[in-house]
Amino acid sequence: MNQTETQPVSAPAKDKPIIIRTIGLGKRYGSGEATTHALRGVDSQICRGEFIAILGPSGSGKSTFFNMVGALDAPSSGRVLIDEVDIAQLNAVELAFLRCHKIGYIFQQFNLIKYMTALENVTVPMNFAGVPVEQARKRGMDLLELVGLADRWSHRPIEMSGGQQQRVAIARSLCNQPKVLLADEPTGNLDLNTGAEILEVMRKINDEKDVTVICATHDLRLLNVCDRMMWIRDGRIEKVENRENINIRVGKIGGAQ
């Protein structure tokens, strides 16, 4: 497929409002003959409350797409709209507010502060957001309970397993009550059983909190919990499938028969 051909559009469910929209989204690195096109005119629509899996091989553009919709990087062309607001039009203060209050982030490396307890790690973003101390502690404990770690609130990262640390990271990502949760390879550093547990926690949050979850991953177990799959290859959307239309067989994934 060349750059002028039509790509599939990740069409949303008709009964849900669109929370994220990308229009002709492109990202280039370098210049001249050394230019690399990480994204090539991606059009997508993601609804409030959806659980989306972004899949593709290494270097396909899925992490770049993740960074674009998470306002972590600026596109070279095209637009990203969150709640129909073009984030390229926001100033530095407005972008900081967006990242703090509308988007939660989960990373493969956990990124916990090693000398802080689980509760302190969860409440750090609330401190920056100006949430009163007692309110932050109460919300932090509620979130640790949500991810099944209320009894580990006083433990530091070195005293927790990888799965427990990721649960703390999930709780932290929810502390300022975001509308969108972005997860970049959230099971990448976990064993199979722990990874499956983390995916179930994310699905629970999606169901109970009505938080839109967008997960960039290589982990095909995500097909068990997501609503739609978006395959990206060579910086383009290759195909988009609803979960119920996927026929999963040993060694093969294809459209339902």
Number of C-alpha atoms within 10 A of each C-alpha: 9 8 10 8 7 13 18 16 17 22 16 18 15 8 7 12 14 20 20 21 22 23 16 15 23 24 22 14 12 9 8 7 6 8 10 13 17 20 27 23 22 24 22 21 17 24 21 19 21 23 25 24 27 23 23 21 13 12 13 19 26 29 20 21 25 19 16 21 24 25 19 12 13 18 21 14 15 17 24 25 18 22 16 11 14 14 20 14 11 13 10 9 8 12 16 13 14 18 17 20 19 18 24 26 19 23 17 16 16 19 13 19 14 12 12 15 20 31 26 21 23 30 26 17 19 23 14 9 14 9 16 10 12 9 12 22 17 12 22 28 20 16 23 23 15 17 21 15 20 17 10 17 18 13 16 19 22 11 14 14 12 19 21 20 21 28 25 30 26 28 30 27 25 26 22 24 18 19 20 29 24 22 23 21 17 26 26 15 15 16 11 12 9 17 21 19 14 20 18 16 17 24 20 16 20 20 14 11 14 16 24 24 26 24 26 23 23 18 17 10 14 24 17 12 18 21 17 25 22 22 21 23 19 18 24 27 27 15 14 18 17 18 18 11 12 16 12 12 8 5 5 7 11 11 12 11 6
